[in-house]
Amino acid sequence: MKHLHIDIVSDIACPWCAIGYARLDRAKQALAGEIEFTEQWRAFELNPDDDAEPEPILPALARKYGRPESEMRDAQADMMAIARSLGINFEKMQERYTCNTFDAHRLVKWAATHDKATFMKKALFEAYFGRAEDVSKTGVLLGCAEAAGLDADEAQRVLESDDFAQAVMDEEQTYQRAGVTAVPGFIVNDQYLISGAQDSETLVEAFRNIAKESEGEVE
């Protein structure tokens, strides 16, 4: 069977990253028996300032993009509808506040050592977009760890330490130097970049083409 490895560059605070992964998952299911996938989550922070005060998301987005708040509300509503069609919970996304995700990325790295990085990432998406929880807060992060099937006491020890901090910073710098300025980004076999939350059909076609090209390189 053909094999593709995907590095998923994303941020917990990015709604298109949650949508993009759900679409990726559907594409992988469509290719089951044809292509085998492995994946690794890579850190990216949309709001890396850890000193910034949390603020309501709609005015924050309006200021960031120079658009009316009503336009931001409509764009968020569109994403909520897309999320519902994919079976993911975005019901509180317009009620959330901006927040720093550095520690959340550290816990995703830690979860990967237990083969539960994807479970952790999904729990964080659910907390932030589904329940409008502050995923920079220790209590929320510990709840996500438990939801992912991980030990909360061990997660607390990680948060109280500097574990995985350097790994997160190194990854962020690596992808910034590589020119990644927006997420999600799917880097396939260290060669091919698929940018944005492409629909599942587009991903299926792209993966088939990449697998064919990779097979030719091996031959």
C-alpha positions as a printed Julia matrix, in Angstrom:
219×3 Matrix{Float64}:
   0.0    0.0    0.0
   1.18   3.54  -0.72
   2.13   5.68   2.27
   1.97   9.43   2.87
   3.13  11.34   5.94
   1.41  14.63   6.73
   2.78  17.38   8.98
  -0.24  19.44  10.04
   0.75  23.03  10.78
  -2.08  24.56  12.8
  -3.2   26.57  15.8
  -5.86  25.64  18.34
  -7.34  29.15  17.96
  -7.84  28.73  14.2
 -11.36  27.61  13.21
 -10.26  26.7    9.7
  -7.71  24.34  11.26
 -10.52  22.39  12.94
 -12.54  22.38   9.71
  -9.47  21.48   7.68
  -8.69  18.5    9.89
 -12.27  17.22   9.69
 -12.05  17.42   5.89
  -8.64  15.73   5.97
 -10.1   12.93   8.08
 -12.87  12.38   5.53
 -10.31  12.3    2.72
  -8.28   9.68   4.58
 -11.38   7.57   5.09
 -12.17   7.8    1.37
  -8.66   6.52   0.6
  -8.67   3.68   3.14
  -7.19   0.56   1.57
  -5.5    2.67  -1.11
  -3.15   4.97   0.82
  -1.86   4.6    4.37
  -1.37   7.85   6.3
   0.7    8.94   9.26
   0.44  12.44  10.65
   2.12  14.78  13.09
   0.76  18.02  14.52
   3.04  21.05  14.19
   2.72  24.23  16.25
   1.76  27.66  14.94
   0.43  30.62  16.96
  -1.91  33.17  15.41
  -1.64  35.37  18.53
   1.77  34.69  20.09
   1.65  37.65  22.51
   1.25  35.97  25.89
   0.83  39.33  27.66
  -2.23  40.42  25.67
  -5.49  40.75  27.58
  -8.24  38.41  26.35
 -10.95  40.27  24.42
 -14.2   39.28  22.73
 -13.47  37.62  19.4
 -15.76  39.64  17.1
 -14.36  43.12  17.82
 -10.86  41.66  17.92
 -11.27  40.19  14.44
 -12.91  43.36  13.12
  -9.91  45.41  14.25
  -7.39  42.86  12.96
  -8.86  42.69   9.46
 -10.22  46.23   9.23
 -13.76  45.0    8.6
 -17.11  45.76  10.24
 -18.0   43.58  13.21
 -21.21  42.53  11.44
 -19.12  41.11   8.6
 -17.03  39.13  11.07
 -20.23  37.79  12.67
 -21.53  36.63   9.28
 -18.2   34.96   8.44
 -18.24  33.14  11.77
 -21.84  32.03  11.18
 -20.78  30.57   7.82
 -18.01  28.6    9.54
 -20.46  27.36  12.16
 -22.66  25.97   9.39
 -19.69  24.26   7.74
 -18.67  22.79  11.09
 -22.15  21.39  11.7
 -22.06  19.68   8.3
 -18.8   18.01   9.35
 -20.05  16.95  12.78
 -17.82  19.3   14.77
 -18.99  21.64  17.52
 -18.6   25.36  16.84
 -21.72  26.43  18.71
 -19.98  28.95  21.01
 -17.35  30.26  18.61
 -18.82  33.78  18.5
 -18.77  33.94  22.3
 -15.1   33.05  22.73
 -12.28  35.42  23.68
  -8.83  35.73  22.19
  -6.27  33.7   24.09
  -2.7   32.48  23.97
  -2.24  28.85  22.88
   1.41  28.2   23.75
   0.72  25.87  26.68
  -1.97  24.09  24.67
   0.65  23.36  22.01
   2.96  22.03  24.71
   0.26  19.62  25.82
  -0.28  18.45  22.24
   3.44  17.63  22.1
   3.18  15.78  25.38
   0.06  13.93  24.2
   2.03  12.77  21.15
   4.35  10.84  23.47
   1.26   8.83  24.45
   0.02   8.54  20.82
  -2.9   10.81  21.67
  -1.99  14.09  19.96
  -5.05  14.06  17.71
  -7.35  13.31  20.64
  -5.81  16.24  22.51
  -6.12  18.58  19.55
  -9.78  17.68  19.05
 -10.5   18.18  22.76
  -8.93  21.64  22.57
 -10.97  22.56  19.47
 -14.11  21.38  21.24
 -13.32  23.44  24.34
 -12.51  26.63  22.45
 -15.07  26.63  19.66
 -17.76  24.44  21.18
 -17.78  25.8   24.73
 -15.93  29.15  24.39
 -13.47  28.12  27.11
 -10.13  29.83  27.58
  -7.59  27.25  26.44
  -4.76  29.16  28.09
  -6.16  28.34  31.54
  -4.73  25.4   33.46
  -8.11  24.02  34.52
  -9.4   24.0   30.95
  -6.22  22.36  29.68
  -6.42  19.64  32.32
 -10.04  18.98  31.39
  -9.01  18.62  27.75
  -6.26  16.2   28.74
  -8.79  14.04  30.58
 -11.2   14.23  27.63
  -8.36  12.98  25.43
  -7.87   9.97  27.7
  -4.73  11.31  29.35
  -3.69  11.62  32.99
  -4.53  15.06  34.4
  -1.86  14.86  37.12
   0.83  14.19  34.55
  -0.55  17.02  32.4
  -0.31  19.36  35.4
   3.33  18.39  35.91
   4.03  19.24  32.26
   2.31  22.63  32.59
   4.27  23.43  35.77
   7.54  22.68  33.97
   9.2   23.95  30.79
   8.68  20.59  29.09
   8.11  20.82  25.33
   8.45  24.63  25.34
  11.59  24.56  23.23
  10.05  22.03  20.84
   7.08  24.33  20.27
   9.29  27.4   19.73
  11.59  25.51  17.36
   8.65  24.34  15.25
   7.14  27.8   15.06
  10.44  29.26  13.9
  10.97  26.45  11.4
   7.65  27.02   9.65
   7.94  30.8    9.79
  11.33  30.53   8.08
   9.78  28.17   5.54
   7.3   30.9    4.64
   4.18  29.51   6.3
   2.13  32.6    7.17
  -1.37  31.13   7.46
  -2.86  27.9    8.7
  -3.84  25.15   8.28
  -1.0   23.89   6.16
  -0.58  20.23   5.25
   3.0   19.32   4.33
   3.04  15.93   2.63
   6.2   13.82   2.61
   8.27  16.92   3.46
   7.8   18.14  -0.12
   4.27  19.2   -0.96
   2.37  22.01   0.78
  -1.42  22.07   0.67
  -2.57  25.39   2.1
  -5.93  26.09   3.67
  -8.96  24.0    4.61
  -9.46  22.39   1.22
 -12.57  20.27   0.73
 -12.25  16.52   1.04
 -12.6   15.84  -2.69
  -9.72  18.21  -3.46
  -7.57  16.51  -0.83
  -8.36  13.04  -2.19
  -7.24  14.09  -5.66
  -4.11  15.79  -4.3
  -3.13  12.77  -2.2
  -3.58  10.41  -5.14
  -1.4   12.62  -7.33
   1.29  12.94  -4.66
   1.27   9.19  -4.0
   1.68   8.56  -7.73
   4.56  11.04  -7.99
   6.23   9.61  -4.89
   5.92   6.1   -6.28
   7.6    7.27  -9.47
  10.48   8.78  -7.51
  11.02   5.46  -5.71
  11.05   3.58  -8.98
